[in-house]
Amino acid sequence: MNTFQIVGGNPLHGNFHPQGAKNEALQVICAILLTSDLVRIKNIPEIQDVLILIEILKTVGVKVIRNSKGDYTFCSEEIDFDFLKSKEFRKNGAQLRGSIMLLGPLLGRFQEAYIPVPGGDKIGRRRLDTHFQGFISLGAKFLYDEEEKYYAVTAEELQGNYILLEEASVTGTANIIMASVLAKGTTQIYNAACEPYIQQLCKMLNSMGANIQGIGSNFLTIEGVEKLRGTEHTILPDMIEIGSIIGLAAMTKSEITIKNVSWKNLGNIPDTFKRLGIHIDKQEDDMHIPAQEHYKIQKFMDGSILTVSDAPWPGFTPDLLSIILVVSTQAQGSVLIHQKMFESRLFFVDKLIDMGAQIILCDPHRATVIGLNQEIPLRGTMMTSPDIRAGISLLIAALSAKGTSLIHNIYQIDRGYENIDGRLRALGADITRVKI
């Protein structure tokens, strides 16, 4: 089992280059199934979840060429539907949650799609109703084999429709968009997710010949077309990794410059960290975080305690709440963290409490953090990473802590962060990957 051994308490320094966005990569890579032409995608993060998805695509007949690091060309001229129905595919497809987004493009192009119950982070209930209700609204038939844990959607012909989403699901929106672009007539999606990932997917599809209006809003209008062509697409820098490094710089009192962050696609992420008292400077398209001995949490205008909560875009992304929580443990002041979307994502705080953090877990969705103001450092300990975002949060805590920490199950971190130990060592971090 791979483990990170970390000696904390050392300030870091240097330039950090963020990887391509994981969540965007999973969507746009699935979108290559909508055409038989060549599709080239650049800035793909070579992380476990993305590499597994690429291998799954290969098994169903997609030809894949790795032009260089992070640069791939795909061709899905022929798809093996017999393999899609096989037990081997059920095993492969169950490895990650992102495999659910194979359904939309397969259904849109071939009028049939099959997928096992997807895997992914264990962060509470993550319903798939939004996906399947959208497909049904387009005229598809839905089948769930409870014994085999297997989904199937089929249609004689998809027909555009007005769809009001029950929730602004990012992957659900992506799946319905991909099913709609080749459907007959007009599809309108209201309460659509509008994250930069979705915007990028829509822009890529339009470059392939789709007709999608309302990009960047929660109301999308899609005029179905008969065929899509090939294209070339570049993935945005990963805003979750950018936020993680902001937190790392603050916790370790480090001066770090994050290169080419695509400021216009970061939403309120920088401002949320600024409310914790963290200085952030904009230098063209770079982000500079100067070394700070202390940072003070702001209060609301009426003097009440600050609450940081997640919300659909352009609200604060839930993927960074774990980072905000960890960073708050060494701030001056207190903050209430309200994780609305997932009921199991805050359970990693017991590991931070073991390190000396002052945290009250109010319920599965809320935690109050009383900052230590960098006066009492966290202490090194042995931990296990439960999911991607909690894993990187524990890694940040360990890098700020006094003494040595061990983090087991780092596969969870590798799923979302490419060569994170190597890139952190380049900043001066004392982190080693060991087998225990």
PyMOL commands that set and color helices and strands:
alter all, ss='L'
color gray80, all
select helices_A, chain A and resi 22-34+48-59+81-84+87-93+97-110+129-137+170-180+196-207+239-251+263-265+269-274+318-328+349-354+388-400+411-414+420-425
alter helices_A, ss='H'
color red, helices_A
select strands_A, chain A and resi 2-7+13-16+38-42+63-68+71-75+112-116+141-145+150-154+162-164+186-190+211-213+219-223+231-234+255-258+281-283+286-289+306-309+334-338+358-363+366-370+382-384+404-408+430-435
alter strands_A, ss='S'
color yellow, strands_A
deselect
rebuild
show_as cartoon
